Amino acid sequence: MVDTHALVWYLTKDRRLSPQARQVLRSAQSGEAIVLVSTIVLAEVLYIAENKRVPVEFPELLGRIRAGRGYQIVDFDLAVLQEMQKLSQDLELHDRALAATALVYDAALITKDRELQKLDRPKVVW
């Protein structure tokens, strides 16, 4: 499971991405690993691309995600929403959704977010 910053930083070759996160995402691009991408993350990518906060357009970013053989797009659904109820209300809504999605799919979460790194679960890769 990848968060928005990590995904965008990987796709735009941003140096802020950690070496470990870069390796996991590179493995997904080549199909050697599976990385989940939530529709919530895609919605945020659309928003930041439309607001010119990344140096590429959304269709190009989406095309690169879809071209990666190891990316699996997963929906924000009722199971995720129910899992969100179990997480701390101190987390931002977006962060709760990402953590809940990772828990539903029993996946590690690729994120730099300090609040998510403090959680016992899901496991965080950075």
TORPA-26350 format. One line per 4 residues: their letters; for each residue x, y, z of N, C-alpha, C, O, CB. Coordinates in Angstrom, 1 decimal, padded with zeros to 4 digits. Atoms other than C-alpha are relative to their C-alpha. Glycine has a CB too. Example, Ala and Ser with C-alpha at 12.3 -4.5 7.8 and 13.67 -1.06 7.14 Angstrom:
# TORPA-26350
as) 000.9:-001.2:000.0:012.3:-004.5:007.8:000.9:001.2:000.0:001.9:001.2:000.7:-001.0:000.0:001.2; -000.9:-001.1:000.0:013.7:-001.1:007.1:-000.8:001.1:000.8:-000.3:002.2:000.9:000.4:000.5:-001.4
//
This chain:
# TORPA-26350
mvdt) 000.9:-001.2:000.0:000.0:000.0:000.0:000.9:001.2:000.0:001.8:001.3:000.8:-001.0:000.0:001.2; -000.9:-001.2:000.1:001.5:003.3:-001.0:-000.8:001.3:000.2:-002.0:001.4:-000.2:000.7:000.1:-001.4; 000.7:-001.3:-000.2:000.6:006.8:000.1:000.3:000.9:-001.1:001.1:000.6:-002.0:000.4:000.7:001.4; -000.1:-000.9:001.2:000.3:009.8:-002.2:001.4:000.5:-000.2:001.9:000.5:-001.3:-001.0:001.1:000.2
halv) -001.4:-000.6:000.2:003.7:011.4:-001.5:001.0:-001.0:-000.5:001.7:-000.7:-001.5:000.5:000.6:001.3; -000.9:001.0:000.5:005.6:008.2:-001.9:-000.2:-000.3:-001.5:000.8:-000.4:-002.2:-000.1:-001.2:000.9; 000.3:000.3:001.3:003.9:007.4:-005.1:000.4:001.1:-001.0:001.1:000.8:-002.0:-001.5:-000.3:-000.2; -000.4:-001.1:000.9:004.3:010.8:-006.7:001.5:000.2:000.0:002.0:000.5:-001.0:-000.8:001.3:000.5
wylt) -001.4:-000.1:000.0:007.8:011.1:-005.5:000.8:-001.0:-000.8:001.8:-000.8:-001.5:000.6:000.0:001.5; -000.6:001.0:000.8:008.6:007.8:-007.1:-000.1:000.3:-001.5:000.8:000.2:-002.3:-000.6:-001.4:000.3; 000.3:-000.3:001.4:006.9:008.7:-010.4:000.7:001.2:-000.6:000.9:001.3:-001.8:-001.5:000.1:-000.2; -000.7:-001.2:000.5:008.6:012.1:-010.6:001.5:000.0:000.4:002.2:001.0:000.2:-000.7:001.2:000.7
kdrr) -001.4:000.2:-000.3:012.0:010.8:-009.4:000.5:001.1:001.0:001.6:001.6:000.9:000.9:000.2:-001.3; -000.3:-001.0:-001.0:012.0:013.1:-006.4:001.0:-000.6:001.0:000.8:-001.8:001.5:-001.3:000.5:000.8; -001.0:000.4:-000.9:015.0:012.8:-004.1:-000.5:-000.2:001.5:000.2:-000.8:002.3:001.2:000.9:000.0; 000.5:000.2:-001.4:012.8:012.9:-000.9:-000.4:-001.4:000.3:-000.6:-001.7:001.4:-001.2:001.0:000.2
lspq) 000.4:001.4:-000.2:011.8:009.3:-001.4:001.1:-000.8:000.6:002.3:-000.7:000.1:-000.5:-000.6:-001.4; -001.1:000.7:-000.6:013.7:007.0:000.8:000.5:-001.2:-000.9:-000.3:-001.6:-001.8:-000.5:-000.6:001.4; -000.5:001.1:000.8:015.9:004.3:-000.7:-000.8:-001.3:000.1:-001.1:-002.0:-000.9:001.5:-000.3:000.4; 000.8:001.2:-000.2:013.8:001.5:000.8:-001.3:000.1:-000.7:-001.7:-000.9:-001.4:-000.2:-000.3:001.5
arqv) 001.2:-000.2:000.7:010.6:002.9:-000.5:000.2:000.0:-001.5:-000.6:-000.6:-002.3:-000.7:001.4:000.4; -000.4:000.0:001.4:012.2:003.5:-003.9:000.1:-001.4:-000.6:-000.3:-001.8:-001.6:001.2:000.8:-000.3; -000.2:001.3:000.4:013.2:-000.1:-004.1:-001.3:-000.8:-000.1:-001.5:-001.6:-001.0:001.0:-000.7:001.0; 001.3:000.8:000.0:009.8:-001.5:-003.2:-000.8:000.5:-001.3:-001.4:-000.4:-002.0:-000.8:000.3:001.3
lrsa) 000.8:-000.5:001.1:008.1:000.8:-005.8:000.7:-000.4:-001.4:-000.1:-000.6:-002.4:-000.1:001.5:000.0; -000.6:000.4:001.2:010.7:-000.1:-008.4:-000.3:-001.5:-000.3:-000.5:-001.9:-001.4:001.6:000.1:000.1; 000.4:001.4:000.2:009.9:-003.8:-007.8:-001.4:-000.1:-000.5:-001.7:-001.0:-001.2:000.2:-000.7:001.4; 001.4:000.0:000.5:006.2:-003.0:-008.3:000.0:000.4:-001.5:-000.8:-000.2:-002.3:-000.9:000.9:000.8
qsge) 000.0:-000.5:001.4:007.0:-001.2:-011.6:000.4:-001.2:-000.9:-000.2:-001.3:-002.0:001.0:001.2:-000.2; -000.5:001.1:000.9:008.8:-004.3:-012.9:-000.9:-001.3:000.2:-000.6:-002.3:-000.5:001.4:-000.3:000.3; 000.8:001.1:-000.2:006.2:-006.7:-011.5:000.5:-001.0:001.0:000.0:-002.1:001.1:-000.3:-000.7:-001.3; -000.6:000.9:-001.0:008.4:-008.3:-008.9:-000.7:000.0:001.3:-000.5:-000.9:002.1:001.5:000.3:000.1
aivl) 000.8:-000.1:-001.2:006.2:-007.1:-006.1:-001.3:000.6:-000.3:-001.5:001.2:-001.3:000.8:000.9:001.1; 001.3:-000.6:000.1:002.6:-006.0:-005.6:-000.1:001.1:001.0:000.2:001.0:002.1:-001.1:-001.1:000.2; 000.2:-001.2:-000.8:001.9:-002.5:-004.3:-001.4:000.4:-000.3:-001.8:000.7:-001.4:001.0:001.1:-000.3; 001.4:-000.4:000.1:-001.7:-001.5:-003.6:000.0:001.5:-000.1:000.8:002.2:000.5:-000.8:-000.5:001.2
vsti) 000.2:-001.5:000.1:-002.8:002.0:-004.7:-001.5:000.2:000.2:-002.3:-000.3:-000.6:000.5:000.5:-001.5; 001.4:-000.3:-000.4:-006.0:003.2:-003.1:-000.6:001.1:-001.0:000.1:001.9:-001.4:-000.2:000.5:001.4; 000.7:-001.1:000.8:-008.6:005.2:-005.2:000.1:001.3:000.8:000.0:002.4:000.1:-001.4:-000.4:-000.2; -000.2:-001.3:-000.7:-008.2:007.8:-002.4:001.3:000.6:-000.4:001.4:001.8:-000.5:-000.1:-000.3:001.6
vlae) -001.3:-000.5:000.4:-004.6:008.1:-003.3:-000.1:000.6:-001.4:000.5:001.7:-001.7:001.1:-001.1:000.1; 000.2:-000.5:001.4:-005.5:008.5:-007.0:-000.8:001.3:000.0:-000.4:002.1:-000.8:-000.7:-001.1:-000.9; 000.7:-001.3:-000.1:-008.0:011.2:-006.1:000.9:001.1:000.4:000.8:002.2:-000.1:-001.2:-000.2:000.9; -001.0:-001.1:-000.4:-005.3:013.1:-004.3:001.0:000.3:-001.1:001.4:001.5:-001.2:000.7:-000.4:001.3
vlyi) -000.9:-000.3:001.1:-002.9:012.7:-007.2:-000.7:000.8:-001.0:000.0:001.8:-001.5:000.5:-001.4:-000.6; 000.8:-000.9:001.0:-005.6:014.1:-009.5:000.0:001.4:000.5:000.2:002.3:-000.3:-001.4:-000.6:-000.2; 000.2:-001.3:-000.6:-006.1:017.0:-007.2:001.4:000.8:-000.1:001.4:002.0:-000.5:-000.4:000.0:001.5; -001.3:-000.7:000.0:-002.4:017.9:-006.8:000.5:000.2:-001.5:001.2:001.2:-001.7:001.1:-000.7:000.8
aenk) -000.4:-000.2:001.4:-001.8:017.4:-010.6:-000.8:001.2:-000.6:-000.2:002.0:-001.3:-000.2:-001.3:-000.8; 000.8:-001.1:000.6:-004.7:019.7:-011.5:000.4:001.4:000.6:000.3:002.4:-000.1:-001.5:-000.3:000.3; -000.4:-001.2:-000.6:-003.4:022.3:-009.1:001.5:000.3:-000.2:002.1:001.2:000.5:-000.3:000.0:001.5; -001.4:-000.2:000.5:000.1:022.1:-010.7:001.0:-000.1:001.2:002.0:000.6:001.2:000.1:001.4:-000.6
rvpv) -001.0:000.2:-001.2:001.8:020.9:-007.4:000.9:-001.1:-000.3:001.8:-001.5:000.5:-000.8:-000.3:001.2; -001.0:000.9:000.5:003.6:018.2:-009.4:000.3:000.3:-001.4:-000.5:000.9:-002.1:-000.6:-001.5:000.1; -000.4:-000.4:001.3:005.5:018.6:-012.6:-000.5:-000.8:-001.2:000.0:-000.6:-002.3:001.5:000.0:-000.1; 000.6:000.8:001.0:003.4:016.2:-014.6:-001.5:000.0:000.1:-002.0:000.3:001.1:000.6:-001.5:000.0
efpe) 001.5:000.0:000.1:-000.2:015.8:-015.7:-000.5:-001.3:000.5:000.2:-002.3:000.5:-000.5:000.2:-001.4; 000.6:001.2:-000.6:-002.6:013.3:-014.1:000.0:-001.2:-001.0:000.3:-002.3:-000.6:-001.4:000.3:000.4; 000.0:001.1:000.9:-003.1:011.2:-017.3:001.3:-000.7:-000.1:001.4:-001.9:-000.3:-000.5:000.4:-001.4; -001.4:000.6:000.1:000.7:010.7:-017.5:000.3:-000.9:001.2:000.8:-002.0:001.2:001.0:001.1:-000.2
llgr) -000.2:000.7:-001.3:000.9:009.7:-013.8:-000.8:-001.3:000.0:-000.3:-002.4:000.4:-000.3:000.9:001.2; 000.9:001.2:000.0:-002.1:007.3:-014.1:000.5:-001.0:-001.0:000.5:-002.2:-000.7:-001.4:000.4:-000.4; -000.5:000.9:001.0:-000.6:005.8:-017.3:001.2:-000.7:000.5:001.4:-001.9:000.3:000.3:000.7:-001.2; -001.2:000.6:-000.5:002.7:005.1:-015.5:-000.4:-001.0:001.1:000.2:-002.1:001.2:000.9:001.0:000.6
irag) 000.5:000.9:-001.0:000.8:003.5:-012.6:-000.6:-001.3:-000.7:-000.2:-002.4:-000.3:-001.1:000.6:000.9; 000.6:001.1:000.6:-001.2:001.3:-014.9:001.0:-000.8:-000.8:000.8:-002.0:-001.1:-001.1:000.5:-001.0; -001.1:000.7:000.7:001.9:000.4:-016.9:000.8:-000.9:000.9:001.4:-001.9:000.5:000.9:001.0:-000.8; -000.7:000.8:-000.9:003.5:-000.9:-013.8:-000.7:-001.3:000.3:-001.8:-001.4:000.6:000.2:000.7:001.4
rgyq) 000.6:001.3:-000.1:002.9:-004.6:-013.7:-000.4:-000.4:001.4:-001.2:-001.4:001.6:000.9:-001.1:-000.6; 000.2:000.4:-001.4:002.9:-004.8:-009.9:-000.9:000.9:000.8:-001.1:000.8:002.0:001.2:-000.1:000.7; 001.0:-000.9:-000.7:000.4:-002.0:-009.0:-001.4:-000.6:-000.1:-001.8:-001.0:-001.2:000.1:001.4:-000.6; 001.4:000.4:000.0:-003.1:-003.0:-008.0:-000.8:001.1:000.6:-000.6:001.5:001.8:-000.1:-001.4:000.8
ivdf) 000.9:-001.1:-000.5:-005.7:-000.3:-007.6:-001.1:-000.6:000.8:-001.8:-001.6:000.3:-000.6:000.8:-001.2; 001.0:000.6:-000.9:-008.0:-001.0:-004.7:-001.0:001.2:000.4:-000.6:002.3:000.5:000.6:-000.6:001.3; 001.1:-001.0:-000.3:-011.3:000.8:-003.9:-000.1:000.3:001.5:000.3:-000.4:002.4:-001.3:-000.6:-000.4; 000.4:-000.4:-001.4:-012.2:002.8:-000.8:-001.5:-000.5:000.1:-002.4:000.0:-000.6:000.1:001.6:000.1
dlav) 001.3:000.7:-000.1:-015.2:000.6:000.2:-000.4:-000.1:001.5:000.2:000.4:002.4:000.1:-001.4:-000.6; 000.6:000.2:-001.3:-017.3:-000.4:003.2:000.9:-000.7:001.0:001.0:-000.3:002.1:-001.3:-000.7:-000.1; -001.0:000.7:-000.9:-014.7:-002.7:004.6:001.1:000.9:000.5:001.4:000.9:001.7:000.6:-001.2:-000.7; -001.0:-001.0:-000.4:-012.2:000.1:004.7:-000.6:001.0:000.9:000.0:001.3:002.0:000.6:000.7:-001.3
lqem) 000.7:-001.0:-000.9:-014.7:002.5:006.2:-000.2:-000.6:001.4:000.0:000.0:002.4:-001.3:000.4:-000.6; 000.2:000.7:-001.3:-015.5:-000.1:009.0:001.4:-000.1:000.7:001.4:000.0:001.9:-000.6:-001.3:-000.2; -001.4:000.1:-000.6:-011.7:-000.6:009.6:000.4:001.4:000.6:001.1:001.5:001.6:001.0:-000.6:-001.0; -000.4:-001.4:-000.4:-011.3:003.2:009.9:-000.6:000.3:001.4:000.1:001.0:002.2:-000.6:001.0:-001.0
qkls) 000.7:-000.2:-001.3:-013.7:003.2:012.9:000.9:-000.5:001.1:000.8:000.0:002.3:-001.3:-000.7:000.1; -000.9:000.6:-001.0:-011.1:001.1:014.8:001.3:000.8:000.3:002.0:000.6:001.3:000.3:-001.4:-000.4; -001.2:-000.8:-000.1:-008.3:003.6:014.3:-000.2:001.3:000.7:-001.3:001.8:000.9:000.6:000.3:-001.4; 000.1:-001.2:-000.8:-007.5:006.7:016.3:-000.6:001.1:-000.8:-000.3:001.4:-001.9:001.4:000.4:000.5
qdle) 000.6:-001.2:000.6:-009.6:009.7:015.6:000.9:001.2:-000.1:000.6:002.2:-000.7:-001.3:000.4:000.8; -001.0:-001.1:000.1:-006.5:011.8:016.1:000.7:000.1:-001.4:001.3:001.1:-001.8:001.1:-000.2:001.1; -000.6:000.1:001.4:-005.3:010.7:012.6:-000.9:000.8:-000.9:-002.1:000.9:-000.8:000.1:-001.4:-000.5; 000.8:-000.7:001.0:-006.3:012.9:009.7:-000.8:-001.1:-000.8:-000.4:-002.2:-000.9:001.0:000.8:-001.0
lhdr) 000.9:000.9:000.7:-009.1:011.4:007.6:000.7:-000.8:-001.1:000.5:-002.0:-001.2:-001.1:000.8:-000.7; -000.7:000.7:001.1:-006.9:010.6:004.6:001.0:-001.1:000.6:001.1:-002.2:000.1:000.9:001.0:-000.8; -000.9:000.9:-000.6:-004.3:008.9:006.9:-000.7:-001.2:000.6:-000.3:-002.4:000.4:000.8:000.7:001.1; 000.8:001.1:-000.5:-007.0:006.8:008.6:-000.4:-000.9:-001.1:-000.4:-002.1:-001.0:-001.2:000.6:000.8
alaa) 000.5:000.8:001.1:-008.3:005.7:005.2:001.2:-000.9:-000.6:001.0:-002.0:-000.9:-000.5:000.9:-001.1; -001.1:000.8:000.5:-004.8:004.6:004.1:000.4:-001.1:000.9:000.6:-002.2:000.5:001.2:001.0:-000.2; -000.3:001.0:-001.0:-004.0:002.8:007.3:-001.1:-001.1:000.0:-000.7:-002.3:000.0:000.1:000.6:001.4; 001.1:001.0:000.0:-007.4:001.1:007.2:000.1:-000.9:-001.3:-000.2:-002.1:-001.2:-001.4:000.7:000.0
talv) -000.1:000.8:001.2:-006.9:000.0:003.6:001.1:-001.0:000.1:001.0:-002.2:-000.3:000.2:000.9:-001.2; -001.1:000.9:-000.2:-003.5:-001.5:004.4:-000.4:-001.1:001.0:000.0:-002.3:000.7:001.2:000.8:000.6; 000.4:001.1:-000.9:-005.1:-003.4:007.3:-001.0:-000.9:-000.6:-000.9:-002.2:-000.4:-000.7:000.7:001.3; 001.0:000.9:000.7:-008.0:-004.7:005.2:000.7:-001.0:-000.9:000.3:-002.1:-001.0:-001.0:000.8:-000.7
ydaa) -000.8:000.8:001.0:-005.5:-006.0:002.6:001.2:-000.7:000.6:002.0:-001.3:-000.1:000.3:000.8:-001.2; -001.2:000.6:-000.7:-002.9:-007.1:005.2:001.3:000.4:-000.7:002.1:-000.5:-001.0:-000.2:-001.5:000.1; -001.2:-000.5:000.7:-000.3:-004.9:003.5:000.8:000.9:000.8:000.2:001.6:001.7:-000.5:000.6:-001.3; -000.9:-001.1:-000.6:002.6:-002.8:004.6:-000.4:001.3:-000.7:-000.9:001.3:-001.8:001.5:-000.3:-000.1
litk) 000.3:-001.3:000.5:002.2:000.9:004.1:001.3:000.8:-000.2:002.1:001.0:000.7:-000.9:000.8:001.0; -001.2:-000.8:000.3:004.8:002.9:002.3:-000.3:001.5:000.2:-001.1:002.1:-000.5:000.4:-000.2:-001.5; 000.3:-001.4:-000.4:004.8:006.4:003.9:001.1:000.6:000.8:001.8:-000.1:001.6:-001.4:000.0:000.8; -000.9:-000.8:-000.8:006.9:009.1:005.4:-000.7:000.6:001.2:-000.1:001.1:002.1:000.7:001.1:-000.9
drel) 000.8:-000.6:-001.0:004.1:010.2:007.6:000.3:-000.5:001.4:000.2:-001.7:001.7:-001.5:-000.2:-000.3; -000.5:000.3:-001.3:005.3:010.3:011.2:-001.1:-000.6:000.9:-000.9:-001.5:001.7:000.6:001.2:000.7; 001.1:000.5:-000.8:001.8:009.7:012.7:-000.3:-001.4:-000.4:-000.6:-002.2:000.5:-001.2:000.9:-000.2; 000.3:001.4:000.5:001.3:006.6:010.6:001.2:-000.9:000.5:000.9:-002.1:000.8:-000.1:-000.1:-001.5
qkld) -001.1:000.8:-000.4:004.8:005.4:011.5:-000.1:-000.4:001.5:000.5:-001.4:002.0:001.3:000.7:-000.2; 000.2:000.3:-001.4:003.8:005.5:015.2:-001.0:-001.2:000.3:-001.0:-001.7:001.4:-000.5:001.2:000.7; 001.0:001.1:-000.3:001.0:002.9:014.8:000.7:-001.3:000.1:001.7:-001.6:-000.5:-001.0:000.0:-001.2; -000.4:001.4:-000.1:001.5:-000.7:015.8:-000.2:-000.7:-001.3:000.6:-001.6:-001.7:-000.6:-000.7:001.2
rpkv) 000.5:000.6:001.3:-000.3:-001.8:012.6:-000.6:001.1:-000.8:-001.2:002.0:-000.2:-000.9:-001.2:000.3; -000.8:000.9:000.8:000.0:-001.6:009.7:001.5:000.2:000.1:001.9:001.3:000.6:-000.5:000.0:-001.5; -001.4:-000.1:000.1:003.7:-002.2:009.2:000.3:001.2:-001.0:-000.4:001.3:-002.0:000.7:-001.3:-000.4; -000.3:-001.1:000.9:005.3:000.9:007.7:001.4:-000.2:-000.6:002.3:-000.6:000.1:000.0:001.4:000.8
vw) -001.3:000.1:000.7:008.1:000.9:005.1:000.3:001.5:-000.3:-000.5:002.2:-000.9:-000.2:-000.8:-001.3; -000.6:-001.2:000.5:010.2:004.0:004.7:001.5:-000.1:000.1:002.1:000.9:-000.3:-000.5:001.2:000.9
//
